[in-house]
Amino acid sequence: MATALLDEPKKAAGGTAALDRGGKYLTFKLADEEYGVEILKVREIIGLMGITAVPKMPGYMKGVINLRGKVIPVIDLRLKFGLEEIEHTEQTCIIVVDVGKEIGIIVDTVSEVLDIAGENIEPPPAMGGDVDTSFIMGMGKVSDAVKILLDINKVLCSSEMASVLASAAAADTSGAETTAEF
């Protein structure tokens, strides 16, 4: 009973209890690590397609795609996270997520949808002042493995998001035809 009383003020003060993070997550791989995003943020999973390069964008911003008449910016999550770029395979795909606007993220491979209970999600470990972990929602414990659960809304900071969305809008209005296979 004392524990319940201690947890209530944290919730009321705006803290998110671990139990609130439980739910379904789409898991995917980047390098040798498994990540997850809330399934409610996922709009669809598509294979790689022609990506129109947009000039003067950060290296992780691969360009835009035309998905059924809608221009969607695409980022390579490997590059965004500072991982080495690799040649894409038949398992490489784009996960279209909704962060207020649809954005595609390139991942090595999609794994599965997991239902992770809130009590199996721990906050991200403290890594020190120089390491930004604000985009990590938590660490999901599944069997003997750990999945890094991303807050996809925070993967791109607001200034980066504005730049990406402005580029997508410019590409949409210019009708750019040049495509590059990535």
Secondary structure as UniProt FT lines:
FT   HELIX           2..12
FT   TURN            13..14
FT   HELIX           18..21
FT   STRAND          23..30
FT   TURN            31..32
FT   STRAND          33..38
FT   HELIX           39..41
FT   STRAND          42..47
FT   STRAND          51..52
FT   TURN            55..56
FT   TURN            59..60
FT   STRAND          61..67
FT   TURN            68..69
FT   STRAND          70..76
FT   HELIX           77..80
FT   TURN            81..82
FT   TURN            90..91
FT   STRAND          93..98
FT   STRAND          102..107
FT   STRAND          109..116
FT   HELIX           118..120
FT   STRAND          121..122
FT   TURN            129..130
FT   TURN            134..135
FT   STRAND          136..142
FT   TURN            143..144
FT   STRAND          145..150
FT   HELIX           152..155
FT   HELIX           158..174
//
